[in-house]
Amino acid sequence: MKKINVALVGLGQIGNYLMNELNKKKKDIELKTGKKIDIVAISAKNPNKKRLFKINKKLFYKNPLEIFKQKKIDIIFECVGLSDGISKKIVETALKNKIHVITPNKALISKHGDYLSKLAEKNKVNLEFEASVAGGIPILRTIKEGLATNKINKVYGILNGTCNYILSEMEATKETFLNVLTRAQKLGYAEPGNPKLDLNGYDALAKIRILSSLSFNKNISKQKCLMEGIENIESKDIDIADQLNFRIKLLGITELINNKLFERVHPCLVKKNSYIANVSGVMNAVILEGSPVGESVLQGEGAGPGATSSALMSDFLSILRGNIKFPFGVSSKKRKSISSYDLNKYSNSLYFRFEVNDKPGVLSQITQSFAKRNISVERLIQIPDHKSKKASIIIITHKTNELDANRCLKLFKTNKNILKIPTRIRLF
Ligand SMILES: NC(=O)c1ccc[n+]([C@@H]2O[C@H](COP(=O)([O-])OP(=O)(O)OC[C@H]3O[C@@H](n4cnc5c(N)ncnc54)[C@H](OP(=O)(O)O)[C@@H]3O)[C@@H](O)[C@H]2O)c1
């Protein structure tokens, strides 16, 4: 039986769990691939940190780059997680040395995936990153293999479990964003130190960029695109959405419109009876529209060591079975750039919430500004607070393009009766 030498760099939340899985499942791996695995090197910053397994000091490297000089490696896992720096160096060095790479690192792949995939192809080794998008859901392999001959037009879904948990909990408990965020941090669903990259949409956008590349056989886009997070969503918005038969979800969406690429991440009002509205808590879901397959839905745990390790192990077995292929499904030489769809032209219904002084004339000032920008109102709700002499005005518009909506919002900036920047949520 052929012996395969494995190295694992990064023993944090993911690497720690993965190491245990590799040790526990050696027999299963042998059975399924006919290969015997030997973990010959591990690396993390701190050799003395308590892990789920006993550290064999002989295998431990404080500097992961030393592994390449001292050991013969066939497959390496990069589980450090930086978009550049040591993560990029490990992956680059491995590929140049004809070592297969497996990583859950979406930050690295969404930034350097084009370059690294070229390097992998040149050296005839794999670069696998199933775990970088939607945790345990095998969405990348589904696009690359299961749906290989389909023409995909649109992929969207809930790609960030932290945000989905917070929005679901705010609805269920009526608590504020900050209270629920604190609980999410305690439960390990949100990063304790700096959860910003989850909350502001950056994490979901990195995943959308990887999904677009695979779905549309294109290079990873670098263009600036619409990215809004959930930090400004208030319990009030969730309550009002509920009364209007909607739920608020942070969606990542990528689609081709007239052969132009439209990628975006933002909170959406989704109908309560839609599939996506009923994906709750830390769950992720990806919906894919392809021809001839039609609509396909994949749902599962989008993060956490168990789900992520499951995806890493699937990459591992794929390599052990000899499935060497292009990292993005087609040769890097054939992947083109696609120009971006003009966001200003994007048109849909919008939800606006204004916090205003409850005075005569304020409502008409708002509706007049809407009329000035040709935005027609479909529904209007006014919720007065007599005690404070303030009111919330909620407006749902008919289809409105982004350019008009943005110009209209500018008109409110100088209005002293409008107490804060209006909240805007797009309907989906
Ligand atoms: N956590 C999730 O649920 C999840 C889900 C999907 C994908 N991912 C991805 O998985 C990757 C790892 O995430 P994580 O949550 O496991 O991160 P983490 O807990 O912060 O672990 C990072 C690990 O890298 C080690 N490390 C840092 N700098 C190093 C260096 N210079 N040399 C060697 N080792 C170094 C750390 O060592 P010490 O332990 O000694 O500090 C730690 O073990 C990221 O790309 C993340 O995006 C995570």
The ligand as an SDF file (V2000), in Angstrom:
LIG
                    3D

 48 52  0  0  0  0  0  0  0  0999 V2000
  -13.4860   28.4920   12.2760 N   0  0  0  0  0  0  0  0  0  0  0  0
  -14.3890   28.1450   11.3710 C   0  0  0  0  0  0  0  0  0  0  0  0
  -15.5390   27.8040   11.6810 O   0  0  0  0  0  0  0  0  0  0  0  0
  -13.9940   28.1410    9.9190 C   0  0  0  0  0  0  0  0  0  0  0  0
  -14.9390   27.7140    8.9540 C   0  0  0  0  0  0  0  0  0  0  0  0
  -14.5530   27.6580    7.6100 C   0  0  0  0  0  0  0  0  0  0  0  0
  -13.2910   28.0500    7.2470 C   0  0  0  0  0  0  0  0  0  0  0  0
  -12.4030   28.4800    8.2060 N   0  0  0  0  0  0  0  0  0  0  0  0
  -11.0690   28.8740    7.7980 C   0  0  0  0  0  0  0  0  0  0  0  0
  -10.1160   28.0110    8.4060 O   0  0  0  0  0  0  0  0  0  0  0  0
   -8.8720   28.6930    8.5830 C   0  0  0  0  0  0  0  0  0  0  0  0
   -8.4040   28.5250   10.0130 C   0  0  0  0  0  0  0  0  0  0  0  0
   -9.3800   29.0750   10.8620 O   0  0  0  0  0  0  0  0  0  0  0  0
   -9.3580   28.8060   12.4480 P   0  0  0  0  0  0  0  0  0  0  0  0
  -10.6860   29.2670   12.9220 O   0  0  0  0  0  0  0  0  0  0  0  0
   -8.8930   27.4450   12.7250 O   0  0  0  0  0  0  0  0  0  0  0  0
   -8.2490   29.8730   12.8740 O   0  0  0  0  0  0  0  0  0  0  0  0
   -7.4710   29.9440   14.2960 P   0  0  0  0  0  0  0  0  0  0  0  0
   -8.2460   29.2480   15.3330 O   0  0  0  0  0  0  0  0  0  0  0  0
   -7.1040   31.3650   14.4650 O   0  0  0  0  0  0  0  0  0  0  0  0
   -6.1390   29.0870   14.0400 O   0  0  0  0  0  0  0  0  0  0  0  0
   -5.0310   29.5710   13.3440 C   0  0  0  0  0  0  0  0  0  0  0  0
   -3.8860   28.6370   13.6020 C   0  0  0  0  0  0  0  0  0  0  0  0
   -2.7690   29.0910   12.8460 O   0  0  0  0  0  0  0  0  0  0  0  0
   -1.6000   29.0510   13.7070 C   0  0  0  0  0  0  0  0  0  0  0  0
   -0.6460   30.0340   13.2170 N   0  0  0  0  0  0  0  0  0  0  0  0
   -0.7620   31.3660   13.1880 C   0  0  0  0  0  0  0  0  0  0  0  0
    0.3680   31.9290   12.6890 N   0  0  0  0  0  0  0  0  0  0  0  0
    1.1950   30.9030   12.3920 C   0  0  0  0  0  0  0  0  0  0  0  0
    2.5120   30.8210   11.8750 C   0  0  0  0  0  0  0  0  0  0  0  0
    3.1930   31.9170   11.5450 N   0  0  0  0  0  0  0  0  0  0  0  0
    3.0610   29.6020   11.7060 N   0  0  0  0  0  0  0  0  0  0  0  0
    2.3800   28.4790   12.0480 C   0  0  0  0  0  0  0  0  0  0  0  0
    1.1340   28.4870   12.5500 N   0  0  0  0  0  0  0  0  0  0  0  0
    0.5470   29.6910   12.7240 C   0  0  0  0  0  0  0  0  0  0  0  0
   -2.1220   29.3450   15.0950 C   0  0  0  0  0  0  0  0  0  0  0  0
   -1.1840   28.8560   16.0460 O   0  0  0  0  0  0  0  0  0  0  0  0
   -1.4550   28.8400   17.6450 P   0  0  0  0  0  0  0  0  0  0  0  0
   -2.5860   27.8760   17.8680 O   0  0  0  0  0  0  0  0  0  0  0  0
   -0.2140   28.3580   18.2460 O   0  0  0  0  0  0  0  0  0  0  0  0
   -1.8210   30.2470   18.0070 O   0  0  0  0  0  0  0  0  0  0  0  0
   -3.4300   28.5570   15.0690 C   0  0  0  0  0  0  0  0  0  0  0  0
   -3.1940   27.2280   15.4180 O   0  0  0  0  0  0  0  0  0  0  0  0
   -9.1670   30.1470    8.1510 C   0  0  0  0  0  0  0  0  0  0  0  0
   -8.7640   30.3220    6.8300 O   0  0  0  0  0  0  0  0  0  0  0  0
  -10.6730   30.2450    8.2530 C   0  0  0  0  0  0  0  0  0  0  0  0
  -11.2090   31.2360    7.3750 O   0  0  0  0  0  0  0  0  0  0  0  0
  -12.7320   28.5160    9.5270 C   0  0  0  0  0  0  0  0  0  0  0  0
  1  2  1  0
  2  3  2  0
  2  4  1  0
  4  5  1  0
  4 48  2  0
  5  6  2  0
  6  7  1  0
  7  8  2  0
  8  9  1  0
  8 48  1  0
  9 10  1  0
  9 46  1  0
 10 11  1  0
 11 12  1  0
 11 44  1  0
 12 13  1  0
 13 14  1  0
 14 15  2  0
 14 16  1  0
 14 17  1  0
 17 18  1  0
 18 19  2  0
 18 20  1  0
 18 21  1  0
 21 22  1  0
 22 23  1  0
 23 24  1  0
 23 42  1  0
 24 25  1  0
 25 26  1  0
 25 36  1  0
 26 27  1  0
 26 35  1  0
 27 28  2  0
 28 29  1  0
 29 30  1  0
 29 35  2  0
 30 31  1  0
 30 32  2  0
 32 33  1  0
 33 34  2  0
 34 35  1  0
 36 37  1  0
 36 42  1  0
 37 38  1  0
 38 39  2  0
 38 40  1  0
 38 41  1  0
 42 43  1  0
 44 45  1  0
 44 46  1  0
 46 47  1  0
M  CHG  2   8   1  16  -1
M  END
$$$$
